[in-house]
Amino acid sequence: YNDVIEIQGSENIIGLIKSLNIYAVIKNKEYHYEIYSIDNEKTDEGYFILLSKGENSNLYLRKTKEFKDKVKAKDSFHKDISAAFIDSESYYIKKDRVLFPVTKNKKEFLLQFPEMKDDLKKYMKSEKINLKSEKDVIKLFNYMDTLLK
């Protein structure tokens, strides 16, 4: 929720230093602190899981948790909505030094990569790629990386 990796020392729990030069390996997954952009204008920083390292770019997964407050019912015909944490996942591709998000919608995905649109469309159709499946996204990314020369 707070985008912190905690480390248990001999006496207490501390947060890992947020640095672009440090990463943590937890259960065979690499967690990297990276700079990312959602709208190509403003950048932010956060932790990402490295899914695949290519020759020309890298694929990352960002897991986030958002807290939703309790919502009281407007009247007796509706129910109260309990407070809850909502989990979400999104994929990012790192080109140069900044990560940018990759949509899970096929049409929008192809629009994000106009220079490879035809090749990607053929590959996605022949391999029956589902952008909601992590395995398929990694497979598609590995193919894309060969096109990014």
Salt bridges, closest charged atoms under 4 A:
ASP3 OD2 - ARG62 NH1 3.48
GLU30 OE1 - HIS32 NE2 2.70
GLU34 OE1 - LYS94 NZ 2.92
GLU66 OE2 - LYS68 NZ 3.34
ASP75 OD1 - HIS78 ND1 2.84
ASP87 OD1 - LYS65 NZ 2.53
GLU89 OE2 - LYS63 NZ 3.73
GLU127 OE1 - LYS139 NZ 2.76
